[in-house]
Amino acid sequence: MQKVLVIEDDPDIIELISLHLHDLQLDVSKKMNGLEGYEKAQNETFDLIVLDLMLPGMDGIAICQKLRALENHTPILMLTAKAEEFDKVLGLESGADDYLTKPFSIREFIARVKAILRRQQLQNKKIENGHSEKTLERGNLIIDKNKRKVSLLNERVELTPKEFDLLCLMAENPGRSFDRNQLLSSVWGYEFSGYEHTVNSHINRLRSKIETDLSNPQFILTTWGVGYRFNDEI
């Protein structure tokens, strides 16, 4: 049974979320204090962490940052009551895999949870079966998939989970053009019209971290009228 940790200080929301997660036959642990939630996440293994942004004891941003610093790559779905783009970016940059802005529909919450867990299972199977190439070398860009580590010119590049997944997908398929819906489905695991901007913003942030000249990118190229591709001439 897959395990989910929910860290949320609103009693109504945590009970509602837990009820629907139990309906998915998931083993659910609950914490309403950020520090207690962090300690739980640090000491036990989970398949997903549902994490509120604003918490007593320790906020969601700090929890994300501390877990990622410990090389804990458990997928994190962040919940935030703030709709400003700054807060969304801050959450993703801290290490969250995805976010939902309150109030959110239970249907979308469940869709996001299923997508994250499905991708996690597929990735684990690839690693167990040895079907996944451990290290990708593309010019002076090195991607260590097991450690989820990226180096450029021997310098580590700090990427968010989804930036890393995007880079891996395209680097594994150099020359293949992906449209935004394909990237949304493959990396995020869900298909909701209107979320294509999420792909664009992640591509832009990824480019800002690995490209030396944004006006003439070396790695991630634009296929006009389609989407994006990884340079197959490297």
Buried (B, 14 or more C-beta within 10 A) or exposed (E): EBBBBBBBBBEEBBEBBBEBBEEEEBEBBBBBBBBBBBBBBEEEEBBBBBBBBBBEBBBBBBBBBBBBEEEBBBBBBBBBEBEEEEBBBBBBBBBBBBBBBEEBEEEEBBBBBEBBBEBBEEBEEEEEEEEBEEEBEBEEBBBEBEEBBBBBEEEEBEBBBBBBBBBBBBBBBBEBBBBBBBBBBBBBBBEBEEEBEBBEBBBEBBBEBBBEEEEEBBBBBEEEEEBBBBBEEE
